[in-house]
Protein backbone atom coordinates (compact mmCIF):
# COMPACT_ATOMS: atom_id res chain seq x y z
CA UNK A 1 0.00 0.00 0.00
CA UNK A 2 1.38 3.36 -1.03
CA UNK A 3 1.02 6.79 0.55
CA UNK A 4 -2.00 7.91 -1.49
CA UNK A 5 -3.78 4.57 -1.04
CA UNK A 6 -3.22 4.65 2.72
CA UNK A 7 -4.53 8.20 3.09
CA UNK A 8 -7.54 7.41 0.89
CA UNK A 9 -8.25 4.27 2.92
CA UNK A 10 -8.12 6.17 6.20
CA UNK A 11 -10.49 8.83 4.88
CA UNK A 12 -12.80 6.16 3.46
CA UNK A 13 -12.79 4.30 6.79
CA UNK A 14 -12.68 7.47 8.92
CA UNK A 15 -15.05 6.03 11.54
CA UNK A 16 -14.45 2.29 11.01
CA UNK A 17 -13.03 0.98 14.26
CA UNK A 18 -13.51 -2.68 13.37
CA UNK A 19 -11.36 -4.86 11.20
CA UNK A 20 -7.63 -4.79 10.70
CA UNK A 21 -5.20 -2.31 9.20
CA UNK A 22 -1.71 -2.99 7.96
CA UNK A 23 1.38 -1.14 9.11
CA UNK A 24 1.78 0.86 5.90
CA UNK A 25 -1.77 2.18 6.16
CA UNK A 26 -1.25 3.43 9.70
CA UNK A 27 2.26 4.89 9.31
CA UNK A 28 1.50 6.63 6.01
CA UNK A 29 -1.54 8.14 7.73
CA UNK A 30 0.69 9.36 10.57
CA UNK A 31 3.04 10.99 8.04
CA UNK A 32 0.06 12.63 6.30
CA UNK A 33 -1.33 13.84 9.64
CA UNK A 34 1.98 15.35 10.75
CA UNK A 35 2.57 17.02 7.38
CA UNK A 36 -0.95 18.48 7.35
CA UNK A 37 -0.61 19.86 10.87
CA UNK A 38 2.87 21.26 10.08
CA UNK A 39 1.72 23.01 6.90
CA UNK A 40 -1.41 24.40 8.54
CA UNK A 41 0.60 25.62 11.52
CA UNK A 42 2.79 27.57 9.09
CA UNK A 43 -0.39 28.97 7.50
CA UNK A 44 -1.63 29.96 10.97
CA UNK A 45 1.63 31.76 11.72
CA UNK A 46 1.50 33.65 8.41
CA UNK A 47 -2.22 34.50 8.44
CA UNK A 48 -3.11 34.83 12.13
CA UNK A 49 0.29 35.32 13.75
CA UNK A 50 0.03 32.42 16.22
CA UNK A 51 0.99 28.79 15.88
CA UNK A 52 -2.24 27.46 17.34
CA UNK A 53 -4.62 29.30 15.07
CA UNK A 54 -7.86 28.21 13.48
CA UNK A 55 -6.41 26.25 10.55
CA UNK A 56 -4.26 23.83 12.53
CA UNK A 57 -6.86 23.59 15.31
CA UNK A 58 -9.60 22.68 12.84
CA UNK A 59 -7.35 20.12 11.11
CA UNK A 60 -6.42 18.53 14.44
CA UNK A 61 -10.09 18.20 15.37
CA UNK A 62 -11.11 16.97 11.91
CA UNK A 63 -8.35 14.33 11.74
CA UNK A 64 -8.79 13.04 15.29
CA UNK A 65 -11.51 10.48 14.51
CA UNK A 66 -9.76 8.94 11.46
CA UNK A 67 -6.51 8.80 13.43
CA UNK A 68 -8.10 6.93 16.33
CA UNK A 69 -9.87 4.61 13.86
CA UNK A 70 -6.59 3.88 12.03
CA UNK A 71 -4.84 3.17 15.34
CA UNK A 72 -7.71 0.92 16.36
CA UNK A 73 -7.44 -1.13 13.16
CA UNK A 74 -3.65 -1.26 13.54
CA UNK A 75 -3.93 -2.66 17.06
CA UNK A 76 -6.49 -5.18 15.83
CA UNK A 77 -3.98 -6.35 13.23
CA UNK A 78 -1.58 -7.19 16.05
CA UNK A 79 -4.42 -9.07 17.82
CA UNK A 80 -4.79 -6.42 20.53
CA UNK A 81 -7.94 -4.65 21.60
CA UNK A 82 -8.33 -0.98 20.68
CA UNK A 83 -8.75 -0.13 24.36
CA UNK A 84 -4.93 0.07 24.48
CA UNK A 85 -5.34 3.51 22.88
CA UNK A 86 -6.33 4.79 26.33
CA UNK A 87 -3.01 3.69 27.88
CA UNK A 88 -1.32 7.12 27.67
CA UNK A 89 -4.47 8.90 28.87
CA UNK A 90 -5.06 6.82 32.00
CA UNK A 91 -2.38 8.48 34.18
CA UNK A 92 -3.54 11.93 33.12
CA UNK A 93 -7.12 11.16 34.11
CA UNK A 94 -5.89 10.12 37.54
CA UNK A 95 -4.12 13.48 37.93
CA UNK A 96 -7.30 15.34 37.04
CA UNK A 97 -9.10 13.45 39.80
CA UNK A 98 -6.30 13.89 42.36
CA UNK A 99 -4.80 17.36 41.94
CA UNK A 100 -1.27 16.90 43.24
CA UNK A 101 1.87 18.45 41.69
CA UNK A 102 4.01 15.40 42.47
CA UNK A 103 1.44 13.07 40.93
CA UNK A 104 1.24 15.37 37.90
CA UNK A 105 4.93 14.89 37.15
CA UNK A 106 4.66 11.13 37.63
CA UNK A 107 1.51 11.00 35.50
CA UNK A 108 3.15 12.85 32.61
CA UNK A 109 6.09 10.45 32.78
CA UNK A 110 3.72 7.47 32.88
CA UNK A 111 1.75 8.89 29.94
CA UNK A 112 4.96 9.22 27.90
CA UNK A 113 5.88 5.62 28.72
CA UNK A 114 2.36 4.57 27.71
CA UNK A 115 2.70 6.47 24.43
CA UNK A 116 6.00 4.74 23.67
CA UNK A 117 4.44 1.34 24.43
CA UNK A 118 1.53 2.19 22.14
CA UNK A 119 3.93 3.13 19.33
CA UNK A 120 5.80 -0.14 19.83
CA UNK A 121 2.51 -2.03 19.53
CA UNK A 122 1.69 -0.14 16.33
CA UNK A 123 5.13 -1.00 14.95
CA UNK A 124 4.77 -4.73 15.58
CA UNK A 125 3.99 -6.98 12.64
CA UNK A 126 0.40 -8.11 12.28
CA UNK A 127 -0.65 -11.65 13.02
CA UNK A 128 -0.40 -14.00 10.07
CA UNK A 129 -3.75 -15.22 8.82
CA UNK A 130 -7.08 -14.42 10.40
CA UNK A 131 -7.34 -13.39 14.04
CA UNK A 132 -10.28 -12.52 16.31
CA UNK A 133 -10.68 -9.14 14.56
CA UNK A 134 -10.98 -10.48 11.03
CA UNK A 135 -9.00 -11.68 8.04
CA UNK A 136 -5.50 -10.49 7.28
CA UNK A 137 -5.56 -7.09 5.53
CA UNK A 138 -4.71 -7.07 1.84
Secondary structure, 3 states (H helix, E strand, C coil): CCHHHHHHHHHHCCCCCCCCCCHHHHHHHHHHHHHHHHHHHHHHHHHCCCCCCHHHHHHHHHHHHHHHHHHHHHHHHCCCCHHHHHHHHHHHHHHHHCCCHHHHHHHHHHHHHHHHHHHHHHHCCCCCCCECCECCCC
